[in-house]
Amino acid sequence: LDITWAKKFNEKFSLGLSVVGAMQMFEAEGLRTFAPYTKTALTSGPQAVTSLSKNGSDISWGYGFKIGIHAPLSDALAVGAMYQTKIKMTKLDDYSDLFAERGGFDMPANLKVGLTFKASDAIAISLDIEHTWFSEVKAVGNPIQGLFSCGPQFPENCLGGQNGAGFGWDDMTVYKAGLRWKTSDKWTWRAGYSLGDQPISNDQMTFNILAPAVIEQHFTGGFTFSHKPGREFNMSLMYAPNNSVTGPNNFDPSQTVMFEMYQWEVEASYAWRF
């Protein structure tokens, strides 16, 4: 949910400011094996670990801020940029023995910068760069290796501690290109492509079984059909080609783990403007 204030200062510069509200939901099962590696287990024993697995869905709420600018550089070329702060979320208390900072799971900050070239009234080409700071969120960026020093001397390295193991994701930069082609007053066609190095290193395999985000490329296409003034039908298709990561099981290096994923997505919507 964004609450936005925007102002166009002149023909050359527009500014937008937003307060961002967020909700997230999480549920996990089958993780009781990790109970001895939690901070709670150090003081009370593994049997006292209750906020690790199979606790149903937990919900957290948060807020952050967003600022964006848009400025035409010429009649044909415009630049835009948007920065969103880290979204500070309330803790997932039902999973405080799993995530670092006793259930903390903020949303990472990200920055987008883009150029749009209007080749004609019908054709526009966009080029964007987006960077996301996954490493600034401990539950996402902390590597699993700290877990192996979990103990009375380093309790904060245990699951649930300030330095508790996370997914070990690297920061990620994505490059995007898009084309918009308006063939008539009724039909607008779109195509896009994005490329970025996936964030999972091959020494972070075990926890990423829960979130194997190894996709690096996306191909998209779609159209808008405006059959009446103020009414339009939108449809899009996304295909992400197969990609994989292979590495050792962090708890048994003699075992090899492989993540592999491809994606298809179809979206359709109908808009009716009043």
N, C-alpha and C positions, 0 to 999 in steps of 0.2 A: 504494500500500500504506500503510494507516494502522495504527499501533500506538497504541491508545487506553487512557487511564485515565479513568474516569468515576466520579463520586460524587454521590449525592443527599443534600444536607445536611439538608433538612427538606422539608416538603410544599410549600415555596415556591420552592426554588432547587436547580438541578442544574448541575454543572460538568463539562466534558470537556476533556481535554488530549490532543493527539496528536502523535506524531512521524510525519511524512509522508515516504515513500519514493517516488521517481518514476523512470521510464524514458521516454526519447523516441527516436524514430528519424527520420532525415532523409535524403532523397536528392534530387538535382537534376541536370538535364541541360540542355544548350543555353545555358549562360551564359558560354561562352568569350569572347563579344563584350566582356565587362566586364573582361577581363584587364588592359588598360592602366590601369584605374582602381584597381588594387589596390596595397597598400603594398609587396608583394613586387616588383612591376614597377618601382617607383622605384629600387630598388638593383640588381636583377638582370635586368630586362627582362621583357616580357610572356611570353616563351617559358619563363621559369622558374616561372611560376604553375601550380602543380599541385593546389592545394586549393580550387578554385573550382567545378568542374562535372564531372559524369560520373565520380564516384569511388565509385559504389555507395552502399549504405546505411551510415550511420554512427550509432552509438548513444551516448547520454550518460545518465548517472545523476545523481541528485541527492536532496536532502533539504530539509525545511523543518519548520515547526511550525504547529499549528492549536489554537485555543482556542474553545470554544463554551459558551454558557449557555442555560438554559431556565428560565423562571419563570412560574407562573400568576399573573395579576393578579386573577382572580376565578374563580368556578366555570365561567364561560363564555369567559373571555379569557386568552390566554397570549402571552408574548413570548419570542422566541429571537434569538440573535445568534451569528455565527461569523466569526472573522478568521483568515485563512491568510496566513502570511508569504510573501515571495518564496521560491520553490523554487530553491535554488542548484544549478545543473547543471554537470557536467564539460563541458569544451569539445568541440565537434564538430570534432576536429582535421582530418578529411578535407575540411572546408569552412572552414578558418581564413582563407582568402583571400576569403571571401564575407561572413561575419558579423562584426560589430563585436567588438572585444576578442579577436581571433584565434580566432573560432569560438564565442564565448559565446552561449548562448541559454537564459537562465533563464526560469522560469515566473512571471508577475506575481502580486503580492499581491492578495487580494480580501477584501471585507467584505460580509457578508449580515446584514440585520436583517429580522425578520418578525413579524407578528401573526397569531394564529389565533383565530377566533371560533367557538365551538361553539354553533350555534343550537339544536340538539337532539341527542339521542343518535344521530340518523341523519345530520345535516347539519353540516359544518364548512366555514368559509370562511377562506382564508389570503391575506394581502397581504404581499409581500416587496419589498425593495429590495436590489440587488446592485451594488457598485462594484468595477471592476477597474482597477488602475494599470498599464496597458500602457506608459505613458511612462517607467516606471522600469526597463524592460528595453531596453537600447540597441539590440539587434538588431531589436526590434519598434518602439520609439518614436522612434529617430533619424530625422529627415527626410532625404530624398534630396538636398536642396539643398547639404548640406555636401560632396557628392561633386564638385561643380564647382569647388571650391577645392583639390582633391587635387593635391599637387605637393610639391617639395622643401621649400617653406616650411611646408606644413601636411600632413605625412605621415599624421598621425593621422586626417585627414578622409577618407583613402582607404579602400576596402573592406578589411576586416581590421584597421583601426586602431581606436584607442579610441573615436573619434567617427565611425566608418565609417557609411555610409548604411544605414538600415533601412527598415522599411515606413511609418514616420511615423504610426503609429496614435495616436489620441487616447485618453485615459482614457474608460471607458465606464460608464454607469449604466443598469441595466435594472430596470424595474418589472414585477412579476408579480402575478397574481391566480389563485387556484385554488379549486375546489369539490370536496368529497368528499361523496358521498351513498350511504349504506349502506341499501339497500332491503330487505335480509333478512340472515340469518346467512350466506348463501352469496354474495350479490352486493353488490359495492361499485363504484360508478361515479365517475369522476373527469373533470374538465375544467379547462383552464387557458389563460391568455393572458399573453404577455409583450411588452413594448414598450421599445425603447431606440434611441438614435441610433447608427447604425453608425460605426465608428472611423476610416474612411478619408476624408481631405480630398481635394477635387478637384484639389489641387496635388501629390498623391502617387501618380500613376497608374502610372508605369512599373514599379516593383518590385512593386506590388500585383497585377500580372498573375499572380504566383505565389500570391497569397492574397487573392482578391477577396471578402472577408467583408463584404458589403454588406447582409445581411439585417437587418431592424429589427423584424419582428413574427413571433411564433410562436403558432399555435393548436394545442392538444393535447387529446386525449380518450382515455379508456381504461377498463378495468374489471379487477376481480379476481373470480374465481370459485373459491370454496372448496368443493370438492365432497366433501371428507372432512376430518376434523380433522388439521391439520398438512400438508395438501396443497392447493395452489392453483395456478391458471392465471392468468397476467397477460398482458394485451395492451394496446398503446397505439399511437396514430397521431399524427403531428406534421405540420402543414402550415405552411410559411413562405411568405407571398405574395411575388410578384416585387417586387424593388427594384433600382434602378440608380444609378450614379454616373458622371458625365461630366466629363472634364477634358482638358487638353492633355498630349501626350507630353512628358515632362520633357526629352528629348534633342532633340525637334523640335516646338516649340510650334505649328507650322503644322498638325500632325496632331492629331486629336481621338480620345481613347480613351474607350470606355464599358465599364463592368463591369455585368453584369446577372445576377441569380441568383434562383431560387426553389427550395424544397426540399420533399421528401416523405420521411417516415421511418416505418417500421412496426417495432415491437418485440414479441416474444412470449417468454415465459419460463414455466418450471414450477418451483415451489418445493416441496421435501419436507423438512419439519422433523422432526428426530429427538428 
